[in-house]
């Protein structure tokens, strides 16, 4: 049995690695000249006019970290990456939300939400009463509808909305609770309360940690790619054809037949490949939206920044009408991201509710981000000592009703030995993608 995989992002790389570990023949095709997809890390030491250099700066162009448990750490050890790990600093556990003209810490956990001063008494009362809220979710309920029904609009605006924008670059009014956080529906059904479910499962849920690598997240995808024996880069798949013996995969330079085929590409690429044989699936795939996101990295002298930057970063609620979706305080989260006498910000501009900002000219983006940083964090400098931009026109797939419509099609094509392992199906996070690839490996070997 030979298994074909199209797409060498984290999902395709992990699946290929798992198959190889078990001695299962496979072939992995990737159209780009490097593996990893949006997982890209870059060291920069730009030259100053006088000939010296500043930096170096470690820039994450895509995902900034991994959230994982002991099982994931053990898996990484098998890749030989334990010595490369760098864990987030304790201070980064603090999360800040922009409200009333400043970034204010949002404490986590029911007691903090009830007795802190972030939310109004009306919302605190709604949080307290949530455990007796007997209403149940209906099909197609969005995240915003779910949290309004169980809590309050204020919590949607100042807690849910900013975090959804940070994780999904999405709009809680459109994202489905069943597709994004199905565990909440389970808690509602099983315990009659989200808070009761969270408290009940705190002790049974494995402790997860946030971490990266000394040379950035691309360390992981580089290590996976280096371990593989059947990875073809710069090898675009032109066509796939169903045959009596499996699937024929045609690239610019070769044709190969595999017994089972896995799509580990985005929805547009998947739609192109399945169009000839699964027209309805192709149409459903093209309906999935990916909002644009522009990442702006800015470095300043520490002495010029008055804010202590004692946290992970600050998120911007849509109701506050800020320019960006938020800022990660990268040098506060991980050591070694910039010189010790400087600080590094990673700013996200765009997403579902800020798409027009993401597409502004570089000069406008840089200036707007600098002005927002300067006014928010007490920065005295007239400009950063370093600034860089990375644009993603199609950033993160949105788990709206369009994703829900795809699910039945994906299940149907599995009978034809065609499978999906991608971030638009079953979870967008890196840890989700790794776990899905591991699960699919087991399914492919033992159907």
Secondary structure, DSSP 8 states (H G I E B T S, - for coil): -EEEEE--SHHHHHHHHHHHHTT-EEEEE-SSSSSSTT--EEEE--B-TTS-B---EEEESS---EEE-HHHHHHHHHTT-GGGEEE--GGGG-EEEEETTEEEE---SHHHHHHSSSS-HHHHHHHHHGGG------TT-BHHHHHHHHS-HHHIIIIIHHHHHHHHS--TTTSBHHHH-HHHHHHHHHHS-HHHHHHHHTTTS---EEEEETT-THHHHHHHHHH-SSEESS--EEEEEEETTEEEEEESS-EEEESEEEE-S-HHHHHHHHTTT-HHHHHHHHT--EEEEEEEEEEEEGGGB-S---SSEEE--GGGT-SSSEEE-HHHHSTTSS-TTEEEEEEEEESTT-HHHHTS-HHHHHHHHHHHHHHHHTB--SS-SEEEEEEEEEEEE--SHHHHHHHHHHHHHGGGTEEE-STTSS--SHHHHHHHHHHHHHHHH--
